């Protein structure tokens, strides 16, 4: 028992030290976002803020006012919310149907969803860009349908694993009481699947919110800029970069998603485990 505790403690310390490698870049960006522009260069980027280099919130004000941060934040928010809601609703219903019907068609459909997770986005991006222009899916208000296609693989896989753990007797009892299949799903199955809804929602939110490549390929960037696209516009002509406002902008983008993750992190592990055991 004592040896097991020692092993667990060593593993905990190892992963705690390893996690610093992921936190360190965020700390450096946060420190540099409060520095004056002249104090951010290759020789001083790792220095702490001093009285001479402290710029206050000037970089944050520039980031908010110069490149259209508010509109970019709004577009990112619209795309993220609509995409995640669509993925959660459609994929949970699809997973429930696939697991409960379980005929040959459903088995093939499930395998296609799983296979879609291993197809690299780079294989499809040029064809997808042309298709999005043809179908009119190149605005922030309907790009969610493309995200539904790319996010469905992981979501259906996780929801299917959880649905297999739900006893069918609960759904049969609801149908005996007069519930239709749709009522059974929304009144009985959906509340039981709450942990998986939260974990899938968090994972998909982090992906859509931080995604750069898909919006850049599909959207008309002269009209619509998401936050990841906006950040690159702090690069000026002739190789100049406004590093202070850029880092301030990055911090303002990171903070909401970190807060959401910290609040809901315990549901991610529960949901992933539930979806993986019988996936």
C-alpha positions in Angstrom: 0.0 0.0 0.0 2.9 2.3 0.9 4.6 1.5 -2.3 1.5 2.2 -4.3 1.1 5.6 -2.6 4.7 6.5 -3.3 4.2 5.6 -7.0 1.0 7.6 -7.3 2.8 10.6 -5.6 5.7 10.4 -8.1 3.4 10.2 -11.0 1.4 13.2 -9.7 4.6 15.2 -9.3 5.8 14.2 -12.8 2.6 15.3 -14.4 2.4 18.5 -12.3 5.9 19.5 -13.6 5.0 18.4 -17.1 1.8 20.6 -17.0 4.1 23.7 -16.4 5.3 23.3 -20.0 1.8 24.1 -21.2 1.2 26.9 -18.7 4.5 28.6 -19.3 3.7 30.1 -22.7 0.4 31.5 -21.3 2.3 33.1 -18.4 4.9 34.7 -20.8 2.1 36.0 -23.1 0.4 37.5 -20.0 3.6 39.2 -18.8 4.5 40.6 -22.2 0.9 41.9 -22.8 1.7 44.5 -20.0 5.0 45.6 -21.4 5.7 48.5 -23.7 6.2 47.7 -27.3 9.9 48.6 -27.3 10.5 46.2 -24.4 9.3 43.1 -26.3 12.1 41.7 -28.3 14.1 38.5 -28.6 16.5 39.6 -25.8 14.0 40.8 -23.3 10.9 38.8 -24.0 11.6 36.5 -21.0 12.2 39.3 -18.6 9.7 40.3 -16.0 7.8 43.6 -16.1 9.6 46.5 -14.5 8.7 50.1 -13.7 10.4 51.3 -16.9 8.7 48.7 -19.2 5.2 48.6 -17.7 2.6 49.8 -20.2 -0.5 49.3 -18.0 -3.6 48.4 -20.0 -2.5 50.4 -23.1 -2.0 47.2 -25.2 -5.4 45.9 -24.2 -7.1 49.2 -25.2 -5.3 49.1 -28.6 -6.3 45.5 -29.1 -9.9 46.4 -28.3 -10.1 49.4 -30.6 -7.8 49.1 -33.5 -8.7 45.9 -35.5 -12.4 45.4 -34.8 -12.2 43.1 -31.8 -15.8 43.4 -30.8 -17.2 42.3 -34.2 -14.6 39.4 -34.4 -15.6 38.3 -30.9 -19.2 38.4 -31.9 -18.7 36.3 -35.0 -16.6 33.8 -33.0 -19.3 33.6 -30.4 -22.1 33.1 -33.0 -20.1 30.4 -34.8 -19.2 28.6 -31.6 -22.6 28.6 -30.0 -24.5 27.6 -33.1 -22.0 24.9 -34.0 -21.8 23.3 -30.6 -25.6 23.3 -30.1 -26.1 21.8 -33.5 -23.5 19.1 -32.8 -24.9 18.2 -29.4 -28.6 18.0 -30.5 -28.0 16.2 -33.9 -25.2 13.8 -32.7 -26.9 12.7 -29.5 -30.1 11.8 -31.4 -28.1 10.1 -34.1 -26.1 8.1 -31.5 -29.3 7.0 -29.7 -30.9 5.9 -33.0 -27.7 4.0 -34.0 -27.4 2.2 -30.7 -31.0 1.3 -30.2 -31.9 0.2 -33.8 -28.5 -1.5 -34.3 -29.3 -3.0 -37.7 -26.7 -3.4 -40.5 -27.3 0.1 -41.8 -26.7 1.6 -38.3 -23.5 -0.4 -37.9 -22.1 0.8 -41.2 -23.2 4.4 -40.3 -21.4 4.2 -36.9 -18.2 2.9 -38.6 -18.3 5.8 -41.0 -18.6 8.3 -38.1 -15.6 6.6 -36.4 -13.6 6.6 -39.7 -14.3 10.3 -40.2 -12.2 11.0 -37.0 -9.0 9.7 -38.7 -9.4 11.6 -42.0 -7.1 14.7 -42.0 -8.8 18.0 -42.6 -6.0 19.0 -45.1 -7.2 16.2 -47.5 -10.6 17.9 -47.8 -10.0 21.6 -47.3 -9.8 22.8 -50.9 -12.8 20.8 -52.1 -14.6 21.9 -49.0 -13.9 25.6 -49.6 -15.3 25.4 -53.2 -18.4 23.4 -52.0 -19.0 26.0 -49.2 -19.0 28.8 -51.8 -21.4 26.9 -54.0 -23.8 26.1 -51.3 -23.6 29.5 -49.6 -22.1 28.2 -46.4 -19.5 30.9 -46.3 -21.0 33.2 -43.6 -20.7 33.0 -39.8 -24.4 32.1 -39.6 -24.3 28.9 -41.6 -20.7 27.7 -41.3 -22.1 25.7 -38.3 -23.3 23.0 -40.7 -19.7 22.4 -41.8 -18.6 22.2 -38.2 -21.4 19.7 -37.6 -19.9 17.4 -40.3 -16.4 17.6 -38.9 -17.4 17.3 -35.2 -19.9 14.5 -35.7 -17.4 11.7 -35.6 -16.1 12.3 -32.0 -19.5 13.3 -30.7 -21.4 10.3 -32.1 -18.6 8.0 -30.8 -18.8 9.4 -27.3 -22.6 9.6 -27.2 -22.9 6.0 -28.5 -20.6 4.7 -25.7 -22.8 6.3 -23.1 -26.1 5.3 -24.6 -25.0 1.6 -24.4 -24.7 2.0 -20.6 -28.4 3.2 -20.3 -30.8 0.3 -19.4 -33.4 -0.2 -22.1 -36.0 -0.9 -19.4 -36.1 2.8 -18.6 -37.0 3.7 -22.1 -39.5 0.8 -22.4 -41.3 2.0 -19.2 -41.6 5.5 -20.7 -43.1 4.2 -23.9 -45.5 2.0 -21.9 -46.6 5.2 -20.1 -47.4 6.7 -23.5 -44.3 8.6 -24.6 -43.4 8.7 -28.3 -39.8 8.0 -29.3 -39.1 11.8 -29.5 -40.6 12.4 -26.0 -38.7 9.4 -24.6 -35.4 10.9 -25.9 -36.0 14.5 -24.6 -37.7 13.6 -21.3 -35.8 10.4 -20.3 -32.6 9.8 -22.3 -31.4 13.4 -22.6 -31.3 14.1 -18.8 -29.4 10.9 -18.2 -26.8 11.9 -20.8 -26.0 15.2 -19.1 -22.3 14.3 -18.2 -21.6 13.4 -21.8 -23.4 16.5 -23.1 -21.2 18.7 -20.9 -17.9 16.9 -21.8 -18.7 16.8 -25.6 -19.8 20.5 -25.4 -16.5 21.6 -23.7 -14.3 19.7 -26.2 -16.2 21.0 -29.2 -16.3 24.5 -27.8 -12.5 24.6 -27.4 -12.1 23.3 -30.9 -14.5 25.7 -32.7 -13.4 28.7 -30.6 -9.7 28.3 -31.3 -10.1 27.1 -34.9 -8.2 29.2 -37.5 -8.0 27.2 -40.7 -11.6 26.4 -41.5 -13.0 29.9 -41.0 -10.0 31.3 -42.9 -10.7 29.0 -45.9 -14.5 29.3 -45.9 -15.4 32.8 -44.8 -15.0 36.0 -46.7 -12.3 37.5 -44.5 -12.9 41.0 -45.9 -16.3 40.9 -44.3 -16.1 38.4 -41.5 -13.1 37.9 -39.1 -13.1 35.5 -36.2 -10.8 36.0 -33.3 -8.0 33.7 -34.5 -8.1 35.4 -37.9 -8.1 38.9 -36.3 -4.9 38.2 -34.3 -2.8 37.8 -37.5 -3.8 41.3 -38.6 -1.6 42.8 -35.9 1.2 41.9 -38.3 1.9 45.1 -40.3 3.8 45.7 -43.5 7.5 45.1 -44.0 7.5 42.4 -41.3 6.5 44.7 -38.4 4.4 43.1 -35.7 2.5 44.9 -32.9 3.5 42.3 -30.3 2.0 44.1 -27.3 -1.6 44.4 -28.7 -1.3 41.0 -30.2 -0.5 39.4 -26.9 -3.2 41.4 -25.1 -5.7 40.1 -27.8 -4.5 36.5 -27.2 -5.0 36.8 -23.5 -8.6 38.2 -23.9 -9.4 35.2 -26.2 -7.8 32.6 -23.8 -9.4 33.7 -20.6 -13.1 32.8 -21.5 -12.2 29.3 -22.7 -9.9 28.7 -19.7 -12.7 29.8 -17.3 -15.2 27.4 -19.0 -12.7 24.6 -18.8 -11.9 25.1 -15.2 -15.6 25.2 -14.2 -16.5 22.0 -16.2 -13.2 20.0 -16.2 -14.5 17.2 -13.9 -17.2 16.4 -16.4 -14.7 15.9 -19.3 -13.1 12.9 -17.6 -16.4 11.3 -16.6 -17.9 11.9 -20.1 -14.8 10.6 -22.0 -14.6 7.5 -19.8 -18.3 6.8 -20.2 -18.1 7.2 -23.9 -14.9 5.2 -24.4 -15.6 2.1 -22.3 -18.3 0.7 -24.7 -17.5 2.7 -27.8 
